[in-house]
Amino acid sequence: MTISKYLSIAAIIFALTSPSEETRAASDASSNHNNKGVELAQEHKYEDAIKEFNAAIQANPKNAKAYVNRGSIFRAMHAQAQDQNYDDAIKDFTKAIEIAPKDPAGYLERGQTLVMQKQYTDALTDLNKAAELKPDDPMAIRLRGFAEIGMNDWDKAAADFNTVIQKDPNDAQAYERLGFIHRSQKKYNEAIADYDKSLAIKPDPDVYTKRGYTYVTYMQNYEKGIADYEQTLKIKPDDYDTQQRLQYAQAALKNKNAPPPAATPTPTPEPGLFTPLNIGIALVVLLVLIGIVFVVTRRRGGGEEESAATGRIR
């Protein structure tokens, strides 16, 4: 009995051994503690589960399955605490690989943990090994696809998730990941088709949001984006982020459908001072002034001549 179906191969490996009676008794005790730990883990009683896995390892230090299971619990506890400190989990998975190098479980779980730590290159090494040891198990291929997404290696990631879908055509998450990959490659219509398939299998509110985001942000199809956001909020009415996205899409649609503003008539410029009429008037006034000055000047000049002439007669 294991935490995950992906660890079940370990039971087969240990069953093939032919231990002595004493070793068999220790192995049976270890197996019992391991099974009890799994039951407690499934009930989310993590501390008690760790005690059982400790007992399993104490009874049989070569029980690789117990190391894998304990490491999985350590990882779950750290993920829940969001402390990103997976050293104890990595140590247990590494010990399991040392004990059972042909068992894919240790490589698979350590690879998953490295993906969670964004150590993608090291994760690929483990996940490639897990896929090599158990090629029919899609989990290693799926996790490898996650690592390749983290490295922006879109084509390899798409190939891996397509392989997962070939093995399980009803894998909603694989379609969702393909949607993300195609959106990242700016293949928006393909992304929408992937999200459609994912939602047809499982109506996940997060996928509705992702499809709506693709419609609104990249395709400016506000009507369909609004419909997706509203569908998300039917399932998760308290989703604040989707509420904000919905408001944005509604405002964008309103602006898109608003009638164009009426053309503002060009104001008629007020006539300036230098119009032909004003210039004509100014010229007339100037000529009149010149005429007046000329007449006044002539009159003053004639009186002086007359005075001088009169003086000479006298």
C-alpha positions in Angstrom: 0.0 0.0 0.0 1.5 3.3 -1.0 0.5 7.0 -1.1 0.4 7.1 -4.9 -0.3 4.4 -7.5 3.0 5.5 -9.1 4.9 3.9 -6.2 3.2 0.5 -6.5 6.1 -1.1 -8.4 8.2 -0.9 -5.2 6.1 -3.6 -3.6 6.8 -5.9 -6.5 10.6 -5.5 -6.2 10.6 -6.3 -2.5 8.3 -9.3 -3.0 10.9 -10.9 -5.3 13.5 -11.2 -2.5 14.0 -14.4 -0.5 14.9 -13.2 3.0 15.7 -15.3 6.1 13.0 -15.8 8.7 14.4 -13.0 10.9 14.8 -10.7 7.9 11.3 -11.6 6.8 9.9 -10.7 10.2 11.6 -7.4 10.1 10.4 -6.8 6.6 6.9 -7.6 7.6 7.0 -5.2 10.5 8.4 -2.5 8.3 5.7 -3.1 5.7 3.0 -2.9 8.4 4.3 0.4 9.7 4.6 1.7 6.1 1.0 0.7 5.4 -0.2 2.3 8.6 1.7 5.5 7.7 0.0 5.6 4.3 -3.4 5.3 6.0 -2.6 8.2 8.4 -1.3 10.3 5.5 -4.5 9.8 3.6 -6.3 11.2 6.6 -3.9 14.2 6.6 -2.4 13.1 10.0 1.1 13.9 8.8 3.0 13.9 12.1 1.6 10.5 13.0 2.3 9.2 9.5 5.9 10.3 9.8 6.3 8.3 13.1 5.0 5.2 11.3 7.4 5.7 8.4 10.3 6.2 10.9 9.3 2.9 12.5 9.2 1.2 9.1 12.7 2.4 8.3 14.0 1.4 11.7 12.6 -2.1 11.3 14.1 -2.3 7.7 16.6 0.3 6.7 16.5 -1.0 3.1 12.8 -0.2 2.8 13.0 2.3 -0.1 9.2 2.6 -0.3 9.1 4.0 3.3 11.8 6.6 2.4 9.7 7.6 -0.7 6.5 7.8 1.4 8.2 9.8 4.2 9.7 12.2 1.7 6.3 12.7 0.1 4.9 13.7 3.5 7.8 16.1 4.1 7.1 17.7 0.8 3.4 18.0 1.4 4.0 19.6 4.8 6.5 22.1 3.4 4.1 22.9 0.5 1.3 23.5 2.9 3.5 25.8 5.0 4.8 27.5 1.8 8.3 27.5 3.2 9.9 26.0 0.0 12.4 24.1 2.2 12.4 20.6 0.7 15.8 19.4 1.8 14.5 16.6 4.0 12.2 15.4 1.2 15.1 15.4 -1.3 17.3 13.5 1.2 14.7 10.8 1.5 14.2 10.4 -2.2 17.9 10.3 -2.8 18.2 7.5 -0.1 15.4 5.6 -1.9 17.3 5.9 -5.2 20.5 4.7 -3.5 18.7 1.6 -2.1 16.6 0.8 -5.3 18.2 2.5 -8.3 16.0 0.5 -10.7 12.8 1.8 -9.0 11.4 4.8 -10.8 9.6 6.1 -7.7 12.6 7.8 -6.1 13.5 9.5 -9.4 9.9 10.5 -10.0 9.4 12.1 -6.6 12.7 13.8 -6.5 12.1 15.2 -10.0 8.7 16.5 -9.0 10.2 18.2 -5.9 13.0 19.8 -8.1 10.3 21.1 -10.4 8.6 22.7 -7.4 11.9 24.3 -6.5 12.3 25.5 -10.1 15.5 23.5 -10.5 14.4 22.4 -14.0 17.7 21.1 -15.4 18.2 18.7 -12.5 14.5 17.8 -12.5 14.8 16.7 -16.2 17.6 14.3 -15.4 15.5 12.5 -12.8 12.3 12.6 -14.8 14.1 11.2 -17.9 15.4 8.4 -15.8 11.9 7.7 -14.4 10.4 7.7 -17.9 13.1 5.3 -19.0 12.5 2.9 -16.2 8.7 2.9 -16.7 7.8 4.3 -20.1 4.1 3.4 -19.8 3.6 5.6 -16.8 2.6 9.1 -18.0 3.4 10.8 -14.7 7.1 11.2 -15.5 6.2 12.6 -18.9 3.7 15.0 -17.5 6.2 16.3 -14.9 8.8 16.6 -17.5 6.4 18.8 -19.5 6.1 21.0 -16.5 9.9 21.4 -16.3 10.0 22.2 -20.0 7.4 24.9 -19.5 9.5 26.3 -16.8 12.4 26.5 -19.2 10.2 28.0 -22.0 11.0 25.0 -24.1 7.5 25.1 -25.7 7.9 22.5 -28.4 9.2 19.8 -26.2 6.6 20.6 -23.5 3.8 20.4 -26.2 5.2 17.0 -27.4 5.2 15.6 -23.8 1.6 16.7 -23.1 0.4 15.4 -26.4 2.0 12.0 -25.4 0.1 12.2 -22.1 -3.1 12.8 -24.0 -2.4 9.8 -26.3 -2.1 7.6 -23.2 -5.2 9.2 -21.6 -7.5 11.2 -24.0 -9.6 12.3 -21.0 -6.7 14.1 -19.3 -8.2 17.6 -18.7 -5.0 19.0 -17.2 -2.9 18.0 -20.2 -5.2 19.9 -22.5 -5.1 22.9 -20.2 -1.3 22.8 -20.2 -1.3 22.6 -24.0 -3.6 25.7 -24.0 -1.1 27.6 -21.9 1.8 26.5 -24.2 -0.1 27.6 -27.4 -1.0 30.9 -25.8 2.6 31.5 -24.9 3.5 30.8 -28.6 0.8 33.3 -29.7 -1.3 30.5 -31.2 -4.4 31.9 -29.7 -7.0 29.9 -31.7 -5.2 26.6 -30.9 -5.1 27.7 -27.2 -8.9 28.3 -27.2 -9.4 24.8 -28.8 -7.3 23.2 -26.1 -9.2 25.0 -23.3 -12.5 23.9 -25.0 -11.4 20.2 -24.8 -10.3 20.6 -21.2 -13.6 22.1 -20.1 -15.5 19.5 -22.0 -13.9 16.9 -19.9 -13.9 18.8 -16.6 -15.7 22.2 -16.1 -12.9 23.8 -14.1 -13.4 27.4 -13.0 -9.7 28.1 -13.4 -9.8 27.0 -17.0 -12.8 29.2 -17.7 -10.8 32.1 -16.4 -7.8 31.2 -18.5 -9.9 30.9 -21.6 -11.6 34.2 -20.8 -8.3 35.9 -20.3 -7.1 34.7 -23.7 -10.3 36.0 -25.3 -10.1 39.4 -23.6 -6.4 40.1 -23.5 -5.1 38.6 -26.8 -8.1 38.4 -29.1 -10.2 41.4 -27.9 -13.3 39.2 -28.0 -14.9 40.8 -24.9 -18.3 39.1 -25.3 -16.8 35.6 -25.0 -14.4 36.6 -22.3 -17.2 38.1 -20.2 -19.2 34.8 -20.6 -16.2 32.8 -19.4 -15.6 35.1 -16.4 -19.3 34.9 -15.5 -19.1 31.1 -15.6 -16.1 31.1 -13.3 -18.0 33.3 -10.8 -21.0 31.0 -10.9 -18.7 28.3 -9.5 -16.5 30.6 -7.4 -18.5 33.7 -6.6 -15.8 35.1 -4.2 -13.0 34.9 -6.8 -11.8 38.5 -6.5 -9.3 38.4 -9.4 -12.0 37.2 -11.8 -14.4 39.9 -10.5 -11.8 42.5 -11.5 -11.1 40.9 -14.9 -14.9 40.9 -15.5 -15.2 44.6 -14.7 -12.3 45.4 -17.1 -13.8 43.3 -19.9 -17.2 44.9 -19.4 -15.7 48.4 -19.5 -13.7 47.5 -22.6 -16.8 46.2 -24.4 -18.7 49.4 -23.5 -16.0 51.6 -24.9 -15.9 49.4 -28.0 -19.6 49.7 -28.6 -19.9 53.4 -27.7 -20.9 55.7 -30.7 -18.1 57.8 -32.1 -18.1 61.4 -30.7 -19.9 64.0 -32.8 -17.6 66.1 -34.9 -17.0 69.5 -33.4 -17.6 72.3 -36.0 -14.6 74.4 -36.8 -15.1 77.8 -35.4 -15.1 80.7 -37.9 -12.1 82.9 -37.2 -12.9 86.4 -36.2 -11.7 89.0 -38.8 -8.4 90.5 -37.9 -7.4 94.2 -38.3 -5.6 93.7 -41.6 -8.7 93.1 -43.8 -9.0 94.7 -47.2 -11.7 97.0 -46.0 -9.7 98.2 -43.0 -6.6 98.7 -45.2 -8.7 100.7 -47.7 -10.1 102.9 -44.9 -6.7 103.5 -43.5 -5.4 104.6 -46.9 -8.3 107.0 -47.3 -7.7 108.4 -43.8 -4.0 108.7 -44.6 -4.6 110.6 -47.9 -7.0 112.9 -46.1 -4.5 113.7 -43.4 -1.8 114.3 -46.1 -4.2 116.7 -47.9 -5.0 118.6 -44.7 -1.3 119.0 -43.9 -0.6 120.2 -47.4 -3.3 122.8 -47.3 -2.2 124.1 -43.9 1.4 124.3 -45.0 0.4 126.2 -48.2 -1.5 128.7 -46.2 1.3 129.4 -43.7 3.7 129.9 -46.5 1.5 132.5 -48.5 1.0 134.8 -45.4 4.8 135.2 -44.9 5.3 136.1 -48.5 2.5 138.7 -48.3 3.9 140.3 -45.2 7.3 140.6 -46.7 5.9 142.2 -49.9 3.9 144.7 -47.9 7.0 145.6 -45.9 9.0 146.3 -49.1 6.3 148.7 -50.4 6.3 150.6 -47.3 
